[in-house]
């Protein structure tokens, strides 16, 4: 019976290695960025990207000051709702916009 348990253990080991090396987070980040770009629209997406998701806070880097203010003042609630609907498993609680270069 122990011979049949080996593949399962190997599978768990590989998952742990992938997580440890950050490959799972990188893939997750890329997926979030694609969803963000679709939700934000072409104009905003051209000047912004997902930085990370931590403790339910989705951090968005924004390279344009005008778009940053627009996101904070007018679009935040709508985009948060859209991101929550498209990513219910990630439990996004808020958006944080950060000025980048």
MMTF fields as JSON, N, C-alpha, C and O atoms, coordinates in Angstrom:
{
  "mmtfVersion": "1.0.0",
  "mmtfProducer": "UNKNOWN",
  "numBonds": 403,
  "numAtoms": 404,
  "numGroups": 101,
  "numChains": 1,
  "numModels": 1,
  "chainsPerModel": [1],
  "groupsPerChain": [101],
  "chainIdList": ["A"],
  "bondAtomList": [4, 2, 8, 6, 12, 10, 16, 14, 20, 18, 24, 22, 28, 26, 32, 30, 36, 34, 40, 38, 44, 42, 48, 46, 52, 50, 56, 54, 60, 58, 64, 62, 68, 66, 72, 70, 76, 74, 80, 78, 84, 82, 88, 86, 92, 90, 96, 94, 100, 98, 104, 102, 108, 106, 112, 110, 116, 114, 120, 118, 124, 122, 128, 126, 132, 130, 136, 134, 140, 138, 144, 142, 148, 146, 152, 150, 156, 154, 160, 158, 164, 162, 168, 166, 172, 170, 176, 174, 180, 178, 184, 182, 188, 186, 192, 190, 196, 194, 200, 198, 204, 202, 208, 206, 212, 210, 216, 214, 220, 218, 224, 222, 228, 226, 232, 230, 236, 234, 240, 238, 244, 242, 248, 246, 252, 250, 256, 254, 260, 258, 264, 262, 268, 266, 272, 270, 276, 274, 280, 278, 284, 282, 288, 286, 292, 290, 296, 294, 300, 298, 304, 302, 308, 306, 312, 310, 316, 314, 320, 318, 324, 322, 328, 326, 332, 330, 336, 334, 340, 338, 344, 342, 348, 346, 352, 350, 356, 354, 360, 358, 364, 362, 368, 366, 372, 370, 376, 374, 380, 378, 384, 382, 388, 386, 392, 390, 396, 394, 400, 398],
  "bondOrderList": [1, 1, 1, 1, 1, 1, 1, 1, 1, 1, 1, 1, 1, 1, 1, 1, 1, 1, 1, 1, 1, 1, 1, 1, 1, 1, 1, 1, 1, 1, 1, 1, 1, 1, 1, 1, 1, 1, 1, 1, 1, 1, 1, 1, 1, 1, 1, 1, 1, 1, 1, 1, 1, 1, 1, 1, 1, 1, 1, 1, 1, 1, 1, 1, 1, 1, 1, 1, 1, 1, 1, 1, 1, 1, 1, 1, 1, 1, 1, 1, 1, 1, 1, 1, 1, 1, 1, 1, 1, 1, 1, 1, 1, 1, 1, 1, 1, 1, 1, 1],
  "groupList": [{"groupName": "UNK", "atomNameList": ["N", "CA", "C", "O"], "elementList": ["N", "C", "C", "O"], "formalChargeList": [0, 0, 0, 0], "bondAtomList": [1, 0, 2, 1, 3, 2], "bondOrderList": [1, 1, 2], "singleLetterCode": "X", "chemCompType": "L-PEPTIDE LINKING"}],
  "groupTypeList": [0, 0, 0, 0, 0, 0, 0, 0, 0, 0, 0, 0, 0, 0, 0, 0, 0, 0, 0, 0, 0, 0, 0, 0, 0, 0, 0, 0, 0, 0, 0, 0, 0, 0, 0, 0, 0, 0, 0, 0, 0, 0, 0, 0, 0, 0, 0, 0, 0, 0, 0, 0, 0, 0, 0, 0, 0, 0, 0, 0, 0, 0, 0, 0, 0, 0, 0, 0, 0, 0, 0, 0, 0, 0, 0, 0, 0, 0, 0, 0, 0, 0, 0, 0, 0, 0, 0, 0, 0, 0, 0, 0, 0, 0, 0, 0, 0, 0, 0, 0, 0],
  "groupIdList": [1, 2, 3, 4, 5, 6, 7, 8, 9, 10, 11, 12, 13, 14, 15, 16, 17, 18, 19, 20, 21, 22, 23, 24, 25, 26, 27, 28, 29, 30, 31, 32, 33, 34, 35, 36, 37, 38, 39, 40, 41, 42, 43, 44, 45, 46, 47, 48, 49, 50, 51, 52, 53, 54, 55, 56, 57, 58, 59, 60, 61, 62, 63, 64, 65, 66, 67, 68, 69, 70, 71, 72, 73, 74, 75, 76, 77, 78, 79, 80, 81, 82, 83, 84, 85, 86, 87, 88, 89, 90, 91, 92, 93, 94, 95, 96, 97, 98, 99, 100, 101],
  "secStructList": [7, 2, 2, 2, 2, 2, 2, 2, 2, 2, 2, 2, 2, 2, 2, 2, 2, 2, 2, 2, 6, 6, 2, 2, 2, 2, 2, 2, 2, 2, 2, 2, 2, 2, 2, 2, 2, 2, 2, 2, 7, 2, 2, 2, 2, 6, 6, 3, 3, 3, 3, 3, 3, 3, 6, 6, 3, 3, 3, 3, 3, 3, 1, 7, 2, 2, 2, 2, 2, 2, 0, 0, 0, 0, 0, 2, 2, 2, 2, 2, 2, 2, 2, 2, 2, 2, 6, 4, 4, 4, 7, 7, 7, 3, 3, 3, 3, 3, 3, 7, 7],
  "xCoordList": [0.805, 0.0, 0.86, 0.46, 2.004, 2.851, 3.355, 3.655, 3.453, 3.889, 2.877, 3.252, 1.595, 0.555, 0.448, -0.154, 1.003, 0.954, 2.049, 1.934, 3.087, 4.203, 3.797, 4.213, 3.008, 2.651, 1.924, 2.157, 1.063, 0.351, 1.333, 1.241, 2.256, 3.252, 4.132, 4.471, 4.496, 5.305, 4.546, 5.118, 3.253, 2.428, 2.39, 2.499, 2.237, 2.228, 3.586, 3.666, 4.638, 5.981, 6.198, 6.758, 5.763, 5.905, 5.108, 5.578, 3.907, 3.106, 3.828, 3.85, 4.414, 5.139, 6.34, 6.622, 7.04, 8.203, 7.769, 8.407, 6.698, 6.197, 5.819, 6.16, 5.125, 4.742, 5.978, 6.063, 6.927, 8.14, 8.913, 9.451, 8.972, 9.722, 8.96, 9.501, 7.717, 6.956, 6.286, 5.701, 6.356, 5.757, 4.236, 3.621, 3.634, 2.183, 1.751, 0.768, 2.485, 2.143, 2.338, 1.556, 3.382, 3.639, 2.5, 2.025, 2.062, 0.952, -0.309, -1.05, -0.558, -1.731, -1.685, -2.698, -0.494, -0.329, -0.586, -1.178, -0.148, -0.379, -1.867, -2.386, -2.546, -3.995, -4.719, -5.598, -4.353, -4.967, -4.714, -5.61, -3.515, -3.188, -4.03, -4.493, -4.227, -5.07, -6.514, -7.153, -7.019, -8.389, -8.495, -9.484, -7.473, -7.456, -7.502, -8.283, -6.689, -6.636, -7.973, -8.389, -8.646, -9.964, -10.991, -11.838, -10.919, -11.876, -11.632, -12.579, -10.363, -10.018, -10.236, -10.457, -10.177, -10.311, -8.958, -7.978, -8.917, -7.666, -6.869, -5.658, -7.54, -6.837, -6.174, -5.005, -6.9, -6.365, -5.356, -4.313, -5.664, -4.787, -3.41, -2.415, -3.344, -2.065, -1.121, 0.091, -1.662, -0.863, -0.913, -0.558, -1.353, -1.474, -1.246, -1.335, -0.954, -0.731, -0.923, -0.824, -1.194, -1.33, 0.064, 0.915, 0.283, 1.56, 1.51, 2.406, 0.454, 0.306, -1.059, -1.769, -1.393, -2.594, -2.123, -1.534, -2.389, -1.968, -3.057, -3.503, -3.474, -4.492, -5.764, -6.393, -6.136, -7.361, -7.242, -8.224, -6.057, -5.836, -5.106, -3.977, -5.757, -5.155, -4.447, -5.086, -3.125, -2.326, -2.125, -1.706, -2.433, -2.325, -1.292, -1.418, -0.279, 0.69, 0.163, -0.344, 0.285, -0.233, 0.876, 1.45, 1.17, 2.289, 1.887, 2.752, 0.617, 0.137, -0.658, -1.619, -0.253, -0.893, -2.366, -3.164, -2.737, -4.137, -4.997, -6.091, -4.504, -5.243, -5.293, -6.301, -4.216, -4.19, -5.32, -6.054, -5.462, -6.524, -7.91, -8.847, -8.035, -9.31, -9.698, -10.856, -8.722, -8.981, -9.399, -10.375, -8.668, -8.961, -10.302, -11.036, -10.612, -11.795, -13.081, -14.143, -12.995, -14.213, -14.41, -15.545, -13.342, -13.47, -13.266, -13.544, -12.787, -12.4, -13.538, -13.35, -14.686, -15.802, -16.252, -16.451, -16.41, -16.846, -15.833, -16.216, -14.541, -13.516, -13.368, -13.104, -13.537, -13.497, -14.617, -14.388, -15.815, -16.953, -16.693, -16.972, -16.169, -15.873, -14.824, -14.982, -13.763, -12.705, -13.217, -12.828, -14.072, -14.648, -15.537, -15.512, -16.307, -17.194, -16.42, -16.806, -15.336, -14.544, -13.551, -13.001, -13.323, -12.354, -12.903, -12.259, -14.049, -14.611, -13.712, -13.723, -12.942, -12.076, -10.9, -10.307, -10.555, -9.396, -9.78, -8.902, -11.044, -11.552, -10.903, -10.333, -10.999, -10.463, -11.38, -12.578, -10.807, -11.584, -11.461, -12.39, -10.312, -10.113, -9.037, -8.26, -9.012, -7.993, -7.122, -7.621, -5.839, -4.899, -4.093, -3.425, -4.161, -3.467, -2.167, -2.162, -1.088, 0.224, 0.884, 0.909, 1.411, 2.106, 3.433, 4.234, 3.65, 4.916, 5.514, 4.905, 6.688, 7.349, 6.891, 7.361],
  "yCoordList": [-1.188, 0.0, 1.269, 2.279, 1.234, 2.423, 2.836, 4.009, 1.875, 2.223, 3.123, 3.948, 2.974, 3.769, 5.165, 6.045, 5.381, 6.696, 7.621, 8.838, 7.091, 7.887, 8.985, 10.128, 8.709, 9.784, 10.935, 12.099, 10.626, 11.671, 12.542, 13.77, 11.908, 12.655, 13.483, 14.622, 12.928, 13.651, 14.87, 15.948, 14.687, 15.804, 16.937, 18.109, 16.585, 17.603, 18.294, 19.504, 17.515, 18.07, 19.064, 20.139, 18.716, 19.623, 20.901, 21.985, 20.785, 21.986, 22.893, 24.111, 22.306, 23.094, 23.795, 24.952, 23.094, 23.69, 24.857, 25.909, 24.681, 25.749, 26.963, 28.09, 26.751, 27.868, 28.542, 29.769, 27.741, 28.273, 29.132, 30.174, 28.716, 29.456, 30.657, 31.425, 30.826, 31.989, 31.853, 32.817, 30.69, 30.524, 30.631, 31.181, 30.124, 30.209, 31.663, 32.082, 32.433, 33.84, 34.638, 35.538, 34.301, 35.003, 34.772, 35.709, 33.517, 33.201, 33.898, 34.453, 33.875, 34.539, 36.042, 36.651, 36.632, 38.059, 38.413, 39.451, 37.565, 37.799, 37.724, 38.533, 36.753, 36.629, 37.858, 38.402, 38.296, 39.491, 40.71, 41.532, 40.835, 41.974, 41.977, 43.031, 40.816, 40.723, 41.107, 41.822, 40.635, 40.968, 42.461, 43.1, 43.018, 44.455, 45.266, 46.212, 44.913, 45.665, 45.634, 46.638, 44.493, 44.392, 45.236, 45.882, 45.234, 45.991, 47.499, 48.283, 47.897, 49.321, 50.014, 51.225, 49.272, 49.887, 50.276, 50.41, 50.453, 50.661, 51.876, 51.784, 53.004, 54.245, 54.127, 54.483, 53.635, 53.476, 52.33, 52.442, 51.237, 50.063, 50.379, 49.785, 51.295, 51.656, 52.316, 52.337, 52.851, 53.569, 52.928, 53.569, 51.662, 51.029, 49.521, 48.93, 48.922, 47.471, 46.993, 47.78, 45.715, 45.127, 44.91, 44.274, 45.441, 45.236, 43.973, 43.133, 43.843, 42.66, 42.663, 43.669, 41.517, 41.346, 40.833, 39.756, 41.615, 41.207, 41.559, 42.703, 40.545, 40.713, 41.355, 42.169, 40.99, 41.497, 42.859, 43.367, 43.462, 44.774, 44.572, 44.081, 44.954, 44.868, 46.19, 47.233, 46.133, 47.329, 47.495, 46.573, 48.692, 49.026, 50.134, 51.195, 49.892, 50.923, 51.771, 51.244, 53.084, 54.011, 54.999, 55.643, 55.113, 55.957, 57.374, 58.185, 57.682, 58.992, 59.636, 59.051, 60.844, 61.532, 61.819, 61.69, 62.204, 62.509, 61.257, 61.291, 60.168, 58.907, 58.417, 57.855, 58.624, 58.243, 58.946, 58.305, 60.236, 60.988, 60.562, 60.5, 60.273, 59.801, 58.463, 58.247, 57.58, 56.28, 56.455, 55.85, 57.276, 57.481, 58.193, 57.872, 59.151, 59.984, 59.443, 59.527, 58.89, 58.561, 57.077, 56.6, 56.357, 54.993, 53.882, 52.718, 54.23, 53.216, 52.252, 51.037, 52.763, 51.906, 50.982, 49.785, 51.538, 50.748, 49.646, 48.505, 49.993, 49.003, 47.949, 46.782, 48.351, 47.38, 46.36, 45.157, 46.833, 45.938, 44.985, 43.791, 45.501, 44.671, 43.616, 42.45, 44.017, 43.069, 42.001, 40.837, 42.384, 41.414, 40.409, 39.217, 40.879, 39.996, 39.034, 37.876, 39.509, 38.673, 37.764, 36.835, 38.035, 37.278, 36.955, 37.294, 36.325, 36.097, 35.235, 35.392, 34.336, 33.45, 34.174, 33.66, 35.35, 36.077, 37.035, 37.596, 37.222, 38.035, 39.419, 39.8, 40.154, 41.515, 42.42, 42.508, 43.096, 43.968, 45.438, 46.22, 45.804, 47.207, 47.333, 46.409, 48.503, 48.842, 49.944, 50.873, 49.84, 50.867, 51.286, 50.463, 52.564, 53.073, 53.773, 54.62, 53.395, 53.91, 54.531, 53.928, 55.728, 56.417, 55.721, 55.508, 55.371, 54.772, 55.615, 56.589, 55.253, 56.013, 55.631, 56.188],
  "zCoordList": [0.0, 0.0, 0.0, -0.579, 0.624, 0.688, -0.689, -0.913, -1.618, -2.977, -3.668, -4.501, -3.335, -3.976, -3.384, -3.999, -2.235, -1.606, -2.129, -1.984, -2.721, -3.203, -4.19, -3.996, -5.239, -6.17, -5.484, -5.813, -4.555, -3.836, -3.055, -3.081, -2.374, -1.617, -2.542, -2.223, -3.663, -4.634, -5.149, -5.309, -5.407, -5.862, -4.845, -5.205, -3.586, -2.524, -2.417, -2.204, -2.567, -2.519, -3.659, -3.445, -4.854, -6.001, -5.801, -6.146, -5.247, -4.975, -3.994, -4.169, -2.97, -1.981, -2.603, -2.292, -3.477, -4.152, -5.025, -5.017, -5.771, -6.636, -5.797, -6.157, -4.691, -3.811, -3.227, -3.187, -2.778, -2.168, -3.156, -2.784, -4.375, -5.384, -5.927, -6.723, -5.509, -5.93, -7.279, -7.773, -7.883, -9.204, -9.142, -10.056, -8.097, -7.961, -7.821, -8.431, -7.017, -6.83, -8.117, -8.422, -8.865, -10.119, -11.101, -11.743, -11.216, -12.106, -11.64, -12.451, -10.348, -9.779, -10.054, -10.398, -9.899, -10.162, -11.613, -11.907, -12.513, -13.932, -14.252, -15.021, -13.66, -13.872, -13.339, -14.008, -12.136, -11.558, -12.43, -12.617, -12.96, -13.807, -15.079, -15.515, -15.669, -16.865, -16.554, -17.326, -15.432, -15.028, -14.719, -15.075, -14.054, -13.761, -15.052, -15.159, -16.015, -17.266, -17.993, -18.573, -17.967, -18.596, -17.836, -18.452, -16.517, -15.703, -15.806, -15.869, -15.822, -15.803, -17.133, -17.173, -18.21, -19.523, -20.092, -19.36, -21.386, -22.115, -21.632, -21.428, -21.45, -21.068, -19.704, -19.554, -18.708, -17.356, -17.317, -16.673, -17.998, -18.006, -18.578, -18.16, -19.518, -20.126, -19.124, -19.338, -18.037, -17.035, -15.65, -14.661, -15.569, -14.26, -14.358, -15.435, -13.224, -13.163, -11.72, -10.778, -11.562, -10.238, -9.659, -10.282, -8.471, -7.766, -6.926, -6.999, -6.125, -5.271, -4.595, -4.57, -4.057, -3.239, -1.896, -1.802, -0.846, 0.494, 1.496, 1.585, 2.25, 3.289, 2.742, 3.418, 1.532, 0.932, 0.273, -0.269, 0.308, -0.303, -1.626, -1.655, -2.712, -4.038, -4.323, -4.461, -4.409, -4.666, -6.165, -6.864, -6.636, -8.045, -8.201, -7.589, -9.012, -9.333, -10.481, -11.472, -10.342, -11.355, -11.713, -10.835, -13.001, -13.441, -13.833, -14.162, -13.806, -14.234, -13.096, -12.598, -12.686, -11.562, -11.78, -10.852, -12.98, -13.279, -13.175, -12.61, -13.714, -13.632, -12.191, -11.761, -11.444, -10.031, -9.275, -8.522, -9.466, -8.793, -9.259, -8.463, -10.531, -11.072, -10.432, -10.073, -10.299, -9.669, -8.222, -7.777, -7.485, -6.06, -5.845, -4.911, -6.703, -6.488, -7.096, -6.479, -8.298, -9.038, -9.35, -9.373, -9.584, -10.104, -9.08, -9.365, -7.902, -6.93, -6.576, -6.629, -6.225, -5.806, -6.938, -6.728, -8.123, -9.277, -9.616, -9.878, -9.609, -9.937, -8.838, -9.13, -7.591, -6.502, -6.67, -6.546, -6.948, -7.151, -8.318, -8.217, -9.407, -10.579, -10.254, -10.616, -9.577, -9.234, -8.26, -8.36, -7.335, -6.396, -7.127, -6.82, -8.076, -8.828, -9.719, -9.872, -10.302, -11.207, -10.471, -11.062, -9.177, -8.374, -6.987, -5.994, -6.881, -5.54, -4.649, -3.428, -5.24, -4.462, -3.818, -2.87, -4.314, -3.771, -2.641, -1.985, -2.415, -1.297, -1.228, -0.206, -2.321, -2.377, -1.566, -1.837, -0.566, 0.32, -0.053, 0.152, -0.601, -0.968, -2.033, -2.275, -2.661, -3.651, -3.074, -2.44, -3.293, -2.86, -4.082, -4.708, -4.413, -5.595, -5.166, -4.273, -5.82, -5.451, -6.684, -7.757, -6.52, -7.619, -7.882, -6.972, -9.149, -9.565, -10.668, -11.112, -11.11, -12.182, -13.53, -14.522]
}
